[in-house]
């Protein structure tokens, strides 16, 4: 029979763990993300422009889809690839319609003559994304997307993704329409910037989380530019695949890749995460961090405020002694 552990280890409670809800960031992650946001661009154009539903009606349909799948994702107990990528797809679809409505106005116009314009829309959406990240920081949730394990952190994660995908649509349209690059030129410029980010990740000491979020935002305009290049007519600089067939092809690719990820996950499950702590205070959920007492308090009161559990133990001991 082993002797009980003594010393600091004895006072340390066993670590608690939770299941991962979000995937590791790998090459497969970026491929799936790019395919999903590209499909969001082409599907949005199919419903909003080709079928003539208009941006408001299409946004309402896609928003309902987003609310259903994101609720299921937040309620899920672990990472489920098909569900996760359905939420990513829905944020791209909703983002496409919100951006088009903001930039192009009501109806189903294919230019920005009825809205505020691509550049102005991008600036507004970029400002909103900055606010989201400031709120995220203020809550103390980690920015490390591989280690998000709280419900608050996951909700902030999905809000940031929705806004970044909306921003990406405006950015891609601005590069393609407000510059001389066109769809193909914008695609290659964004691809080049992403390659520079890959080099920065491996060759520099730049924070990996910062690189991730910059790359995450930029893959959306990359998908927007790529989607436009795939489906737009040849006389507009595209390949002429059309929004319907282009969307169906991308959906097939996304489904196969998500199923492949699920198959790999069955044989190589994700490791568990320690119970998350507040990134700013270090406090665990449900526990308030100790508050240092003001310097002007008497010493005895300061000690009692710093160690309330000792005061409680003494009161209980005196109460038990009085009852005897």
C-alpha positions as CSV (number, residue, x, y, z in Angstrom):
1,X,0.0,0.0,0.0
2,X,1.6,3.3,-1.1
3,X,2.0,6.1,1.4
4,X,-0.1,9.2,1.0
5,X,1.3,12.1,-1.0
6,X,2.8,14.9,1.1
7,X,3.9,18.3,0.3
8,X,2.5,20.8,-2.3
9,X,1.2,18.0,-4.5
10,X,-1.2,16.9,-1.8
11,X,-2.9,20.3,-1.8
12,X,-3.3,20.4,-5.6
13,X,-6.7,19.2,-6.7
14,X,-6.8,16.8,-9.7
15,X,-7.2,18.6,-13.1
16,X,-10.6,18.6,-14.7
17,X,-10.9,18.1,-18.5
18,X,-13.5,18.8,-21.1
19,X,-14.0,17.5,-24.7
20,X,-12.8,19.6,-27.6
21,X,-15.5,21.3,-29.6
22,X,-13.3,22.9,-32.3
23,X,-10.7,21.3,-34.6
24,X,-7.0,21.5,-34.8
25,X,-5.7,24.0,-37.3
26,X,-4.0,21.9,-40.0
27,X,-3.7,22.0,-43.8
28,X,-7.0,20.1,-44.0
29,X,-8.7,22.8,-41.9
30,X,-7.6,25.5,-44.3
31,X,-8.7,23.5,-47.4
32,X,-12.1,22.9,-45.9
33,X,-12.4,26.5,-44.8
34,X,-11.6,27.8,-48.2
35,X,-14.0,25.4,-49.9
36,X,-16.8,26.3,-47.4
37,X,-16.5,30.1,-47.8
38,X,-16.3,29.7,-51.6
39,X,-19.5,27.7,-51.6
40,X,-21.1,30.4,-49.4
41,X,-20.2,33.0,-52.1
42,X,-21.6,31.0,-55.0
43,X,-24.7,29.8,-53.1
44,X,-25.5,33.3,-52.0
45,X,-25.3,34.5,-55.6
46,X,-27.5,31.6,-56.8
47,X,-30.3,32.4,-54.4
48,X,-30.0,36.2,-54.3
49,X,-29.2,37.0,-57.9
50,X,-29.7,34.1,-60.2
51,X,-33.1,33.0,-58.6
52,X,-34.0,36.7,-58.0
53,X,-35.0,36.3,-54.4
54,X,-33.2,39.4,-53.4
55,X,-30.6,39.9,-50.6
56,X,-33.1,40.4,-47.8
57,X,-35.2,37.3,-48.4
58,X,-32.1,35.2,-49.1
59,X,-30.4,36.5,-45.9
60,X,-33.5,35.6,-43.9
61,X,-33.4,32.0,-45.2
62,X,-29.7,31.6,-44.6
63,X,-29.9,33.2,-41.1
64,X,-32.5,30.6,-40.1
65,X,-30.1,27.9,-41.3
66,X,-27.3,29.5,-39.4
67,X,-29.3,29.7,-36.1
68,X,-30.3,26.1,-36.4
69,X,-26.8,24.7,-37.0
70,X,-24.9,27.0,-34.6
71,X,-27.4,26.1,-31.8
72,X,-26.7,22.5,-32.5
73,X,-23.0,23.1,-32.5
74,X,-23.0,25.0,-29.2
75,X,-25.1,22.3,-27.6
76,X,-23.0,19.4,-28.9
77,X,-20.7,17.7,-26.4
78,X,-17.7,17.3,-28.7
79,X,-16.3,18.2,-32.1
80,X,-18.5,16.9,-35.0
81,X,-16.9,17.7,-38.3
82,X,-20.0,17.7,-40.5
83,X,-21.9,20.0,-38.0
84,X,-18.9,22.3,-37.6
85,X,-18.4,22.8,-41.3
86,X,-22.1,23.3,-41.7
87,X,-21.9,26.3,-39.3
88,X,-18.8,27.6,-41.2
89,X,-20.8,27.3,-44.4
90,X,-23.8,29.1,-42.9
91,X,-21.7,32.0,-41.7
92,X,-20.3,32.4,-45.2
93,X,-23.8,32.3,-46.8
94,X,-25.3,34.8,-44.3
95,X,-22.2,37.0,-44.6
96,X,-22.5,37.1,-48.4
97,X,-26.1,38.3,-48.2
98,X,-25.5,40.8,-45.5
99,X,-22.5,42.2,-47.3
100,X,-24.4,42.4,-50.7
101,X,-27.4,44.1,-49.0
102,X,-25.1,46.6,-47.3
103,X,-23.0,47.3,-50.4
104,X,-25.6,46.9,-53.2
105,X,-28.9,47.8,-51.5
106,X,-32.3,46.1,-51.9
107,X,-33.2,43.8,-54.7
108,X,-30.7,41.6,-56.5
109,X,-28.4,44.0,-58.3
110,X,-24.9,42.8,-59.2
111,X,-23.2,46.1,-58.7
112,X,-23.0,48.6,-55.8
113,X,-25.0,51.4,-57.4
114,X,-27.9,51.0,-55.0
115,X,-25.8,50.6,-51.8
116,X,-23.0,52.3,-49.9
117,X,-20.3,50.6,-52.0
118,X,-17.8,47.9,-51.5
119,X,-15.0,50.0,-49.9
120,X,-17.3,51.8,-47.4
121,X,-19.0,48.5,-46.5
122,X,-15.6,46.9,-45.9
123,X,-14.6,49.7,-43.6
124,X,-17.8,49.4,-41.5
125,X,-17.5,45.7,-41.2
126,X,-13.8,45.9,-40.3
127,X,-14.7,48.3,-37.5
128,X,-17.4,45.9,-36.2
129,X,-14.8,43.0,-36.2
130,X,-12.4,45.1,-34.1
131,X,-15.2,45.7,-31.6
132,X,-15.9,42.0,-31.5
133,X,-12.3,41.2,-30.7
134,X,-12.2,44.0,-28.0
135,X,-15.3,42.5,-26.3
136,X,-13.7,39.0,-26.6
137,X,-10.5,40.3,-24.8
138,X,-12.6,42.0,-22.2
139,X,-14.4,38.8,-21.3
140,X,-11.0,37.1,-20.6
141,X,-11.7,34.2,-23.0
142,X,-8.6,32.8,-24.9
143,X,-8.0,33.8,-28.5
144,X,-6.3,30.5,-29.1
145,X,-8.9,28.8,-31.2
146,X,-7.6,25.3,-30.6
147,X,-8.1,25.7,-26.8
148,X,-11.5,27.3,-26.6
149,X,-13.5,25.2,-24.1
150,X,-16.1,27.4,-22.6
151,X,-19.6,28.3,-24.0
152,X,-18.9,32.0,-23.8
153,X,-15.6,31.5,-25.8
154,X,-17.3,29.5,-28.4
155,X,-20.1,32.0,-28.9
156,X,-17.6,34.8,-29.3
157,X,-15.7,32.5,-31.8
158,X,-18.8,32.1,-33.9
159,X,-19.7,35.8,-33.8
160,X,-16.1,36.7,-35.0
161,X,-16.4,34.1,-37.8
162,X,-19.7,35.5,-38.9
163,X,-18.4,39.1,-39.0
164,X,-15.1,38.1,-40.6
165,X,-16.8,36.2,-43.4
166,X,-19.1,39.2,-44.0
167,X,-16.1,41.4,-44.1
168,X,-14.4,39.0,-46.5
169,X,-17.2,39.3,-49.0
170,X,-16.9,43.1,-49.1
171,X,-13.1,42.9,-49.3
172,X,-13.2,40.4,-52.2
173,X,-15.7,42.5,-54.1
174,X,-13.8,45.7,-53.4
175,X,-10.6,44.1,-54.8
176,X,-12.4,42.7,-57.8
177,X,-14.6,45.7,-58.7
178,X,-13.0,48.8,-57.3
179,X,-9.5,48.0,-58.6
180,X,-8.1,46.9,-61.9
181,X,-7.3,43.4,-60.6
182,X,-10.6,41.7,-61.5
183,X,-11.6,38.3,-60.1
184,X,-8.6,36.4,-61.2
185,X,-6.1,39.1,-60.1
186,X,-7.7,39.5,-56.7
187,X,-7.6,35.7,-56.2
188,X,-3.8,35.6,-56.9
189,X,-3.1,38.7,-54.8
190,X,-4.9,37.2,-51.8
191,X,-3.2,33.9,-52.4
192,X,0.2,35.6,-52.3
193,X,-0.6,37.4,-49.1
194,X,-1.6,34.1,-47.5
195,X,1.6,32.5,-48.6
196,X,3.5,35.3,-46.9
197,X,1.5,34.6,-43.7
198,X,2.5,30.9,-43.9
199,X,6.2,31.9,-44.2
200,X,5.7,34.3,-41.3
201,X,4.3,31.5,-39.2
202,X,7.2,29.2,-39.8
203,X,10.1,31.7,-40.1
204,X,9.3,34.5,-37.6
205,X,8.3,34.9,-34.0
206,X,5.0,36.6,-34.8
207,X,2.2,35.4,-32.5
208,X,0.5,32.4,-34.1
209,X,-2.9,33.4,-32.9
210,X,-2.6,36.7,-34.6
211,X,-1.5,35.1,-37.9
212,X,-4.4,32.7,-37.6
213,X,-7.0,35.4,-37.4
214,X,-5.5,37.5,-40.2
215,X,-5.4,34.4,-42.4
216,X,-9.0,33.5,-41.3
217,X,-10.3,36.8,-42.4
218,X,-8.3,36.8,-45.7
219,X,-9.5,33.3,-46.7
220,X,-13.0,34.7,-47.0
221,X,-12.2,37.3,-49.7
222,X,-10.0,34.6,-51.3
223,X,-13.1,32.3,-51.5
224,X,-15.2,35.3,-52.7
225,X,-12.7,36.0,-55.5
226,X,-12.3,32.4,-56.3
227,X,-16.1,31.8,-56.3
228,X,-16.6,34.8,-58.6
229,X,-13.9,33.6,-60.9
230,X,-15.5,30.1,-61.0
231,X,-19.1,31.2,-61.8
232,X,-18.9,34.5,-63.6
233,X,-19.3,34.6,-67.4
234,X,-16.2,34.5,-69.4
235,X,-16.8,38.1,-70.7
236,X,-16.6,39.3,-67.1
237,X,-13.3,37.5,-66.5
238,X,-14.7,34.3,-65.0
239,X,-14.8,30.6,-66.0
240,X,-18.5,30.6,-66.8
241,X,-19.5,27.6,-64.6
242,X,-22.6,29.3,-63.4
243,X,-23.8,29.6,-59.8
244,X,-25.8,26.4,-59.7
245,X,-23.3,24.0,-61.1
246,X,-20.4,25.7,-59.3
247,X,-22.3,25.5,-56.0
248,X,-23.1,21.8,-56.5
249,X,-19.5,21.0,-57.3
250,X,-18.2,22.8,-54.3
251,X,-20.9,21.2,-52.0
252,X,-19.7,17.8,-53.2
253,X,-16.1,18.6,-52.4
254,X,-17.0,20.0,-49.0
255,X,-19.1,17.0,-48.0
256,X,-16.4,14.5,-49.0
257,X,-13.7,16.4,-47.1
258,X,-15.9,16.7,-44.0
259,X,-16.7,13.0,-44.1
260,X,-13.0,12.2,-44.5
261,X,-12.2,14.3,-41.4
262,X,-14.9,12.5,-39.5
263,X,-13.5,9.1,-40.6
264,X,-10.0,10.1,-39.4
265,X,-11.4,11.4,-36.1
266,X,-13.0,8.0,-35.4
267,X,-9.5,6.4,-35.4
268,X,-7.6,9.4,-34.0
269,X,-9.8,11.1,-31.4
270,X,-9.0,14.6,-30.3
271,X,-7.3,14.9,-26.9
272,X,-9.2,16.5,-24.1
273,X,-8.7,20.1,-22.8
274,X,-8.2,21.2,-19.2
275,X,-11.0,23.2,-17.8
276,X,-10.6,26.7,-19.2
277,X,-9.5,29.6,-17.1
278,X,-10.0,33.4,-17.6
279,X,-7.1,34.6,-19.8
280,X,-6.9,37.9,-17.9
281,X,-7.4,36.8,-14.3
282,X,-6.6,33.0,-14.3
283,X,-9.8,32.3,-12.5
284,X,-11.7,29.0,-13.2
285,X,-15.4,29.2,-14.2
286,X,-17.6,29.7,-11.2
287,X,-14.8,30.9,-9.0
288,X,-14.1,34.6,-8.3
289,X,-10.4,35.6,-8.2
290,X,-9.2,37.0,-4.8
291,X,-9.6,40.7,-4.6
292,X,-6.6,42.4,-2.9
293,X,-7.9,44.6,0.0
294,X,-7.2,48.4,0.0
295,X,-4.0,49.4,1.7
296,X,-5.9,51.6,4.2
297,X,-7.7,48.7,5.8
298,X,-6.5,47.5,9.2
299,X,-4.2,44.6,9.1
300,X,-6.6,42.1,10.7
301,X,-9.4,43.0,8.3
302,X,-7.0,42.8,5.4
303,X,-6.0,39.2,6.4
304,X,-9.6,38.2,6.9
305,X,-10.5,39.6,3.4
306,X,-7.6,37.8,1.8
307,X,-8.5,34.5,3.4
308,X,-12.2,34.3,4.0
309,X,-12.1,30.5,4.3
310,X,-10.1,30.8,7.5
311,X,-12.6,33.2,9.0
312,X,-15.4,30.8,8.1
313,X,-13.6,27.9,9.7
314,X,-13.0,29.8,12.9
315,X,-16.6,30.9,13.2
316,X,-17.8,27.3,12.6
317,X,-15.4,26.0,15.3
318,X,-16.6,28.5,17.9
319,X,-20.2,27.8,17.0
320,X,-19.6,24.0,17.5
321,X,-17.8,24.7,20.8
322,X,-20.6,26.9,22.1
323,X,-23.2,24.1,21.4
324,X,-21.2,21.7,23.6
